[in-house]
Amino acid sequence: MLVTSARPYLVERNLPHFWCPGCGNGIILSAVARAFARLGWERTRTVVVTGIGCFGRADDYLNVNAVHGTHGRALAIATGIKAANPGLHVVALMGDGDCATIGGNHFLHACRRNLTITAVVANNLNYGMTGGQYSATTPAGSTTSTSPLGHAESGLDLCRVAAAAGAMYVARTTVYHVHLLDRYLEAALTHPGFSLVEVMSSCPVYFGRYNRLGGPVEMMERWRKVAVPLEKYGELPEPEREGRVAVGVFADHRGEPFEERYRRVQEAARGARAGEVSER
């Protein structure tokens, strides 16, 4: 249930949302609004950046500063905003197609660069807005509109990639495990450096229908069954990992954020410029 204090962070005149019945994006949107409320973030100092895709419409419902960019470029835009004004809270809301597929290169460099930006990724394992095509995270063997005989590629493990690329805080949960979602979001939003929260979400209209996973209720119940705590997932024999999803915290480090290093470079540049002027 949405707590009353979260209401100021929502554009209620745009509700109910446009997402399909059973889609998990509404759950994630509500969790983001609750997190903003718990942290007491000023709406005028909070920026949400989105791209293209189902979850890219999330900015329509959040009553904060918002930038709606092109496909795969949310993190590039968020990088520019944070670098220009480090005092802002910057959050990028993306789907798996937007972040991991079209925007995969920007994602890698955002992790490596380590600006204090939080990426929230709704991973429904396909391109839900444009017809259910496979994305970079679609599991091998899955049926989609572009893999009707079974997907031949292995899905990208977004959390492990982020941790390997240098992200400071990385966590994964599902739309069923809302208590974990709340906890991970708050941790990510307050963590210095780049952070990622990946949320495994339901797409009953495309992924669920193509793979005979049932309706919204069945898909939600499935997340409860297939989610395995990260430490237990590592103990499972390889054959038993198939179809399971590891949930938990993949990385929790402290490192100097990019904006602090960049500030020193700016000060050095101003000092060098001042020296040149004085010599003249």
C-alpha positions as a Markdown table, in Angstrom:
| # | Residue | x | y | z |
|---|---|---|---|---|
| 1 | Met | 0.0 | 0.0 | 0.0 |
| 2 | Leu | 1.3 | 3.5 | -0.9 |
| 3 | Val | 2.1 | 5.4 | 2.2 |
| 4 | Thr | 0.4 | 8.9 | 2.4 |
| 5 | Ser | 3.8 | 10.7 | 2.6 |
| 6 | Ala | 4.7 | 9.4 | -0.9 |
| 7 | Arg | 1.7 | 11.1 | -2.5 |
| 8 | Pro | 3.5 | 14.4 | -3.1 |
| 9 | Tyr | 6.0 | 12.5 | -5.3 |
| 10 | Leu | 3.3 | 11.3 | -7.6 |
| 11 | Val | 1.5 | 13.1 | -10.4 |
| 12 | Glu | -1.9 | 11.7 | -9.3 |
| 13 | Arg | -3.8 | 13.3 | -12.2 |
| 14 | Asn | -2.0 | 10.9 | -14.5 |
| 15 | Leu | -3.1 | 7.9 | -12.6 |
| 16 | Pro | -4.1 | 5.1 | -13.1 |
| 17 | His | -0.9 | 4.3 | -15.0 |
| 18 | Phe | -1.0 | 3.1 | -18.6 |
| 19 | Trp | 0.9 | -0.2 | -18.0 |
| 20 | Cys | -0.9 | -3.5 | -18.8 |
| 21 | Pro | -2.8 | -5.3 | -16.0 |
| 22 | Gly | -0.3 | -7.5 | -14.1 |
| 23 | Cys | 2.8 | -5.6 | -15.2 |
| 24 | Gly | 5.2 | -5.1 | -12.4 |
| 25 | Asn | 6.2 | -1.5 | -13.3 |
| 26 | Gly | 3.5 | 0.0 | -11.0 |
| 27 | Ile | 5.0 | -1.9 | -8.1 |
| 28 | Ile | 8.4 | -0.5 | -8.8 |
| 29 | Leu | 7.1 | 3.0 | -9.4 |
| 30 | Ser | 5.3 | 2.9 | -6.0 |
| 31 | Ala | 8.5 | 1.7 | -4.3 |
| 32 | Val | 10.6 | 4.6 | -5.9 |
| 33 | Ala | 8.0 | 7.2 | -4.6 |
| 34 | Arg | 8.1 | 5.6 | -1.1 |
| 35 | Ala | 11.9 | 5.7 | -1.1 |
| 36 | Phe | 11.9 | 9.4 | -2.0 |
| 37 | Ala | 9.4 | 10.1 | 0.8 |
| 38 | Arg | 11.4 | 8.1 | 3.4 |
| 39 | Leu | 14.5 | 10.0 | 2.5 |
| 40 | Gly | 12.7 | 13.3 | 2.5 |
| 41 | Trp | 14.3 | 14.3 | -0.8 |
| 42 | Glu | 13.4 | 17.8 | -2.1 |
| 43 | Arg | 11.5 | 17.4 | -5.3 |
| 44 | Thr | 13.2 | 20.4 | -6.8 |
| 45 | Arg | 16.6 | 18.8 | -6.2 |
| 46 | Thr | 15.6 | 15.3 | -7.5 |
| 47 | Val | 16.0 | 14.4 | -11.2 |
| 48 | Val | 14.5 | 11.3 | -12.8 |
| 49 | Val | 15.9 | 10.3 | -16.2 |
| 50 | Thr | 14.2 | 7.8 | -18.4 |
| 51 | Gly | 14.6 | 6.4 | -21.9 |
| 52 | Ile | 12.3 | 4.5 | -24.3 |
| 53 | Gly | 10.3 | 1.4 | -23.3 |
| 54 | Cys | 7.5 | 0.5 | -21.0 |
| 55 | Phe | 9.3 | 1.7 | -17.8 |
| 56 | Gly | 10.5 | 4.7 | -19.7 |
| 57 | Arg | 7.1 | 6.1 | -19.1 |
| 58 | Ala | 7.7 | 6.2 | -15.3 |
| 59 | Asp | 8.6 | 9.9 | -15.4 |
| 60 | Asp | 5.0 | 10.7 | -16.4 |
| 61 | Tyr | 4.0 | 9.8 | -12.8 |
| 62 | Leu | 6.8 | 11.2 | -10.7 |
| 63 | Asn | 6.4 | 14.7 | -9.4 |
| 64 | Val | 10.1 | 15.6 | -9.6 |
| 65 | Asn | 12.3 | 17.1 | -12.3 |
| 66 | Ala | 12.3 | 14.7 | -15.2 |
| 67 | Val | 14.2 | 14.2 | -18.5 |
| 68 | His | 12.8 | 11.8 | -21.1 |
| 69 | Gly | 15.6 | 10.8 | -23.5 |
| 70 | Thr | 16.1 | 8.6 | -26.5 |
| 71 | His | 16.5 | 4.8 | -26.4 |
| 72 | Gly | 19.5 | 3.6 | -24.4 |
| 73 | Arg | 20.7 | 7.1 | -23.5 |
| 74 | Ala | 19.2 | 7.5 | -20.0 |
| 75 | Leu | 22.5 | 7.0 | -18.3 |
| 76 | Ala | 24.4 | 9.3 | -20.7 |
| 77 | Ile | 21.9 | 12.0 | -19.9 |
| 78 | Ala | 22.1 | 11.3 | -16.2 |
| 79 | Thr | 25.9 | 11.5 | -16.3 |
| 80 | Gly | 25.8 | 15.0 | -17.8 |
| 81 | Ile | 23.2 | 16.2 | -15.2 |
| 82 | Lys | 25.2 | 14.9 | -12.2 |
| 83 | Ala | 28.5 | 16.1 | -13.6 |
| 84 | Ala | 27.1 | 19.6 | -14.2 |
| 85 | Asn | 25.3 | 19.8 | -10.8 |
| 86 | Pro | 26.7 | 17.3 | -8.2 |
| 87 | Gly | 24.2 | 18.6 | -5.6 |
| 88 | Leu | 21.3 | 17.0 | -7.4 |
| 89 | His | 19.8 | 13.5 | -6.6 |
| 90 | Val | 19.9 | 11.8 | -10.0 |
| 91 | Val | 18.0 | 8.5 | -10.7 |
| 92 | Ala | 17.8 | 6.7 | -14.0 |
| 93 | Leu | 14.7 | 4.5 | -14.5 |
| 94 | Met | 15.1 | 1.9 | -17.3 |
| 95 | Gly | 14.0 | -1.4 | -18.7 |
| 96 | Asp | 16.2 | -4.3 | -19.7 |
| 97 | Gly | 16.1 | -3.3 | -23.3 |
| 98 | Asp | 16.9 | 0.4 | -22.6 |
| 99 | Cys | 19.7 | -0.3 | -20.1 |
| 100 | Ala | 21.3 | -3.6 | -21.0 |
| 101 | Thr | 20.6 | -3.9 | -24.8 |
| 102 | Ile | 20.4 | -0.6 | -26.6 |
| 103 | Gly | 22.3 | 1.2 | -23.8 |
| 104 | Gly | 24.7 | -1.5 | -22.8 |
| 105 | Asn | 27.8 | 0.5 | -23.6 |
| 106 | His | 26.6 | 3.5 | -21.6 |
| 107 | Phe | 25.8 | 1.1 | -18.7 |
| 108 | Leu | 29.4 | -0.3 | -18.6 |
| 109 | His | 30.9 | 3.2 | -18.5 |
| 110 | Ala | 28.5 | 4.5 | -15.9 |
| 111 | Cys | 29.6 | 1.6 | -13.6 |
| 112 | Arg | 33.2 | 2.3 | -14.3 |
| 113 | Arg | 33.0 | 6.1 | -14.0 |
| 114 | Asn | 31.3 | 5.9 | -10.6 |
| 115 | Leu | 29.2 | 9.0 | -10.5 |
| 116 | Thr | 26.7 | 9.0 | -7.7 |
| 117 | Ile | 23.7 | 8.0 | -9.8 |
| 118 | Thr | 21.2 | 5.2 | -9.0 |
| 119 | Ala | 20.0 | 3.0 | -11.9 |
| 120 | Val | 16.7 | 1.2 | -11.3 |
| 121 | Val | 16.1 | -1.5 | -14.0 |
| 122 | Ala | 12.8 | -3.2 | -14.5 |
| 123 | Asn | 13.8 | -6.4 | -16.1 |
| 124 | Asn | 10.8 | -8.2 | -17.7 |
| 125 | Leu | 13.1 | -10.2 | -20.0 |
| 126 | Asn | 11.9 | -8.8 | -23.3 |
| 127 | Tyr | 11.0 | -5.7 | -25.2 |
| 128 | Gly | 7.5 | -5.3 | -23.8 |
| 129 | Met | 6.5 | -2.0 | -25.5 |
| 130 | Thr | 7.4 | -2.9 | -29.1 |
| 131 | Gly | 6.0 | -6.4 | -29.4 |
| 132 | Gly | 7.8 | -8.8 | -27.1 |
| 133 | Gln | 11.2 | -9.2 | -28.9 |
| 134 | Tyr | 14.1 | -10.8 | -27.1 |
| 135 | Ser | 16.5 | -8.5 | -25.2 |
| 136 | Ala | 20.0 | -9.0 | -23.8 |
| 137 | Thr | 18.6 | -10.5 | -20.6 |
| 138 | Thr | 16.2 | -13.0 | -22.2 |
| 139 | Pro | 17.0 | -16.5 | -20.9 |
| 140 | Ala | 18.2 | -19.1 | -23.4 |
| 141 | Gly | 15.4 | -21.2 | -24.8 |
| 142 | Ser | 12.7 | -18.6 | -24.2 |
| 143 | Thr | 10.0 | -18.0 | -26.8 |
| 144 | Thr | 9.6 | -14.4 | -27.9 |
| 145 | Ser | 8.2 | -12.7 | -31.0 |
| 146 | Thr | 11.7 | -12.8 | -32.6 |
| 147 | Ser | 12.6 | -16.2 | -31.3 |
| 148 | Pro | 9.5 | -18.3 | -31.9 |
| 149 | Leu | 11.5 | -21.6 | -31.9 |
| 150 | Gly | 13.5 | -20.7 | -28.8 |
| 151 | His | 16.1 | -18.1 | -28.0 |
| 152 | Ala | 19.6 | -19.3 | -28.9 |
| 153 | Glu | 21.6 | -16.8 | -26.8 |
| 154 | Ser | 22.3 | -16.8 | -23.1 |
| 155 | Gly | 20.8 | -14.0 | -21.0 |
| 156 | Leu | 23.1 | -11.3 | -19.6 |
| 157 | Asp | 23.5 | -11.3 | -15.8 |
| 158 | Leu | 23.2 | -7.5 | -15.3 |
| 159 | Cys | 24.2 | -7.5 | -11.6 |
| 160 | Arg | 27.4 | -9.5 | -12.2 |
| 161 | Val | 28.3 | -7.3 | -15.1 |
| 162 | Ala | 27.7 | -4.2 | -13.0 |
| 163 | Ala | 29.8 | -5.5 | -10.1 |
| 164 | Ala | 32.6 | -6.5 | -12.4 |
| 165 | Ala | 32.5 | -3.1 | -14.1 |
| 166 | Gly | 33.0 | -1.2 | -10.9 |
| 167 | Ala | 29.6 | -0.3 | -9.5 |
| 168 | Met | 29.7 | 0.4 | -5.8 |
| 169 | Tyr | 26.3 | -1.0 | -4.8 |
| 170 | Val | 24.5 | -3.7 | -6.8 |
| 171 | Ala | 21.3 | -5.6 | -5.8 |
| 172 | Arg | 18.6 | -7.7 | -7.3 |
| 173 | Thr | 15.1 | -8.6 | -6.2 |
| 174 | Thr | 11.7 | -9.2 | -7.8 |
| 175 | Val | 8.3 | -7.4 | -7.8 |
| 176 | Tyr | 7.0 | -10.1 | -5.4 |
| 177 | His | 9.7 | -9.3 | -2.8 |
| 178 | Val | 8.6 | -5.7 | -2.1 |
| 179 | His | 10.2 | -5.7 | 1.4 |
| 180 | Leu | 13.6 | -6.3 | -0.3 |
| 181 | Leu | 12.8 | -3.8 | -3.0 |
| 182 | Asp | 12.2 | -1.1 | -0.4 |
| 183 | Arg | 15.4 | -2.0 | 1.5 |
| 184 | Tyr | 17.6 | -2.1 | -1.6 |
| 185 | Leu | 16.3 | 1.1 | -3.1 |
| 186 | Glu | 17.0 | 3.1 | 0.1 |
| 187 | Ala | 20.5 | 1.6 | 0.3 |
| 188 | Ala | 21.2 | 2.4 | -3.4 |
| 189 | Leu | 19.8 | 5.9 | -3.2 |
| 190 | Thr | 22.0 | 6.8 | -0.3 |
| 191 | His | 25.2 | 5.1 | -1.5 |
| 192 | Pro | 28.1 | 7.2 | -2.7 |
| 193 | Gly | 29.0 | 6.3 | -6.3 |
| 194 | Phe | 27.1 | 4.4 | -8.9 |
| 195 | Ser | 24.4 | 2.0 | -7.7 |
| 196 | Leu | 22.1 | -0.5 | -9.4 |
| 197 | Val | 18.9 | -2.1 | -8.3 |
| 198 | Glu | 17.6 | -4.7 | -10.8 |
| 199 | Val | 14.0 | -5.7 | -10.3 |
| 200 | Met | 12.8 | -8.9 | -12.0 |
| 201 | Ser | 9.3 | -7.9 | -13.3 |
| 202 | Ser | 6.3 | -9.6 | -15.0 |
| 203 | Cys | 5.2 | -9.1 | -18.5 |
| 204 | Pro | 2.0 | -11.2 | -18.8 |
| 205 | Val | 1.0 | -9.9 | -22.2 |
| 206 | Tyr | 4.2 | -10.9 | -24.1 |
| 207 | Phe | 6.8 | -12.9 | -22.2 |
| 208 | Gly | 4.3 | -14.7 | -20.0 |
| 209 | Arg | 1.9 | -15.5 | -22.9 |
| 210 | Tyr | 4.7 | -16.7 | -25.3 |
| 211 | Asn | 6.2 | -18.9 | -22.6 |
| 212 | Arg | 2.9 | -20.2 | -21.1 |
| 213 | Leu | 3.7 | -18.8 | -17.6 |
| 214 | Gly | 0.0 | -18.1 | -16.9 |
| 215 | Gly | -1.6 | -14.8 | -16.0 |
| 216 | Pro | -0.5 | -12.0 | -13.6 |
| 217 | Val | -1.2 | -14.0 | -10.4 |
| 218 | Glu | 0.7 | -17.1 | -11.7 |
| 219 | Met | 3.6 | -15.0 | -12.8 |
| 220 | Met | 3.8 | -13.2 | -9.5 |
| 221 | Glu | 3.7 | -16.6 | -7.7 |
| 222 | Arg | 6.5 | -17.8 | -10.0 |
| 223 | Trp | 8.8 | -15.0 | -8.8 |
| 224 | Arg | 8.3 | -16.2 | -5.2 |
| 225 | Lys | 9.2 | -19.8 | -6.2 |
| 226 | Val | 12.2 | -19.2 | -8.5 |
| 227 | Ala | 14.0 | -16.5 | -6.3 |
| 228 | Val | 16.9 | -17.9 | -4.3 |
| 229 | Pro | 19.0 | -15.9 | -1.9 |
| 230 | Leu | 22.4 | -15.2 | -3.4 |
| 231 | Glu | 24.4 | -17.2 | -0.9 |
| 232 | Lys | 22.2 | -20.3 | -1.4 |
| 233 | Tyr | 22.2 | -19.9 | -5.2 |
| 234 | Gly | 26.0 | -20.2 | -5.2 |
| 235 | Glu | 25.7 | -23.5 | -3.4 |
| 236 | Leu | 23.4 | -25.0 | -6.0 |
| 237 | Pro | 24.8 | -27.5 | -8.5 |
| 238 | Glu | 24.8 | -26.0 | -12.0 |
| 239 | Pro | 21.8 | -28.0 | -13.3 |
| 240 | Glu | 19.6 | -26.8 | -10.4 |
| 241 | Arg | 20.3 | -23.2 | -11.2 |
| 242 | Glu | 18.4 | -23.3 | -14.5 |
| 243 | Gly | 15.2 | -21.2 | -14.2 |
| 244 | Arg | 16.2 | -19.8 | -10.8 |
| 245 | Val | 17.0 | -16.2 | -10.0 |
| 246 | Ala | 19.6 | -15.1 | -7.5 |
| 247 | Val | 18.4 | -12.2 | -5.3 |
| 248 | Gly | 20.5 | -10.2 | -2.9 |
| 249 | Val | 23.3 | -7.8 | -2.7 |
| 250 | Phe | 26.1 | -8.5 | -5.3 |
| 251 | Ala | 28.3 | -5.5 | -4.4 |
| 252 | Asp | 28.6 | -3.1 | -1.5 |
| 253 | His | 31.8 | -1.1 | -1.7 |
| 254 | Arg | 33.0 | 2.4 | -0.9 |
| 255 | Gly | 35.1 | 4.3 | -3.4 |
| 256 | Glu | 35.7 | 7.9 | -4.3 |
| 257 | Pro | 32.8 | 9.1 | -6.6 |
| 258 | Phe | 33.7 | 10.6 | -9.9 |
| 259 | Glu | 32.2 | 14.0 | -9.0 |
| 260 | Glu | 34.8 | 14.4 | -6.3 |
| 261 | Arg | 37.7 | 13.5 | -8.6 |
| 262 | Tyr | 36.2 | 15.8 | -11.3 |
| 263 | Arg | 36.0 | 18.7 | -8.8 |
| 264 | Arg | 39.8 | 18.5 | -8.2 |
| 265 | Val | 40.4 | 18.5 | -12.0 |
| 266 | Gln | 38.2 | 21.6 | -12.3 |
| 267 | Glu | 40.1 | 23.3 | -9.5 |
| 268 | Ala | 43.4 | 22.4 | -11.1 |
| 269 | Ala | 42.2 | 23.8 | -14.4 |
| 270 | Arg | 41.1 | 27.0 | -12.8 |
| 271 | Gly | 44.4 | 27.3 | -11.0 |
| 272 | Ala | 46.3 | 26.7 | -14.2 |
| 273 | Arg | 44.2 | 29.3 | -16.0 |
| 274 | Ala | 44.8 | 31.8 | -13.3 |
| 275 | Gly | 48.5 | 31.3 | -13.5 |
| 276 | Glu | 48.4 | 31.9 | -17.3 |
| 277 | Val | 46.5 | 35.1 | -16.8 |
| 278 | Ser | 48.9 | 36.4 | -14.1 |
| 279 | Glu | 51.9 | 35.6 | -16.3 |
| 280 | Arg | 50.5 | 37.8 | -19.0 |
